[in-house]
Amino acid sequence: MEQNTKLKQNSTEFGGSRYILQNKQSSEEAPVQSGYISSTNHSDKKKEVKKESDNHSKAANVSKELLWGCYEYKKGSLSLARKKASENILKKMNCSRKLPEAWIIGVKKCGSQTLTGLLDLHPEIVTNLYLNDKNSMFLNETEFKDTYSPWTRPDEMGLFSMVGLQNRPDVLGHVVRNLATPATRYLLILVDPVKRALSDYVHCTKIMKKPKFVHSFVTERRLVWDGKLQNYSHENVSLFKDTKIASTFERSVFNLSGELDIESGLIKRGVYSNSVEEILKLVSRDKLLVIDGQKFVTQPWEVLSQTESFLNVSAFFSRQHFLQQGSFFCPLVKERPDADCIPGKGNKKPEVSPNVLRELKNFYRPYNRKLQILLGEKYSWMD
């Protein structure tokens, strides 16, 4: 996509013909006034923030469907709850499917899904999120475009996000060789590996509590783990994909001899330097933006602004587009009243012994230093 002229804040011309609200009471399509949220000091004017939030909620309740570019969105969350627009609309807006111009190399529990959802709110970016079996990614260009590429207008950029791509250099290699061009750009968001492991544990235990979840191991006292026979005689152990899950976080990351179980997904996914080293064999450093996941939580607008520059799209996001709810910021983009926080954010983490946290930090420290050397950057979560 050609570089766009940077837009002035409060412009009312930005994407004026690109989205339509479809009211339940009328089937007639009516263009919506475009523009940015009016400037508000969120720290000093809490009443105005609440008023804007209320207006946001009312707009979301009034508009049952929002036509934005080539998709109809329904109120839900940043999970891309949408469907393709009608054939008539697709033709009218010159929508087509092309290879993505950017990819998010997803790392589990590092914020890839949230980043994908927020970038989809940008008027020049259309994203698609893939969570299923990575083996089905070995498609040729035509098959991929027909199956996974997002529908875009000529003035929109397509972005594809694949969770878990970090640990699949074979899939990434196929992407780079067959589903990308020399101009394709890649995003990677990373958080403190200790916090990532805790979040991963909470995620796995939450899923395992669902009635439909089938435990791989429930009462087995012997478990084959990556070809090695290990004993877990002290309690029941379940296997969630490649992740050993026990009744506590500590018992999930340590084996019976008191050593870190470095083969567990809880631990090895946080050894970022190994996967980044493989990524850099396929992607040049200037085409890879590595995002500070901690900063993304505390100042998402700054991270998104950095991402806009990297992707060469117009400046859009600012502090005014976010409303703080607890320890997280939720989107407040009045052009997209369908968007809300992802459910489940801010789940309570288990209480863990300081000694366990210290041992994990010590384990990851040399890998973090190697990562810093590989990327030439130090991130806020590094020692």
PyMOL commands that set and color helices and strands:
alter all, ss='L'
color gray80, all
select helices_A, chain A and resi 46-62+87-92+112-119+134-137+141-147+165-167+169-178+193-208+249-253+265-268+272-282+285-287+293-298+300-311+319-321+354-375
alter helices_A, ss='H'
color red, helices_A
select strands_A, chain A and resi 19-23+30-31+63-68+71-73+82-84+96-97+102-105+125-130+151-152+157-162+185-190+222-225+228-231+238-240+243-245+288-292+322-325+328-331
alter strands_A, ss='S'
color yellow, strands_A
deselect
rebuild
show_as cartoon
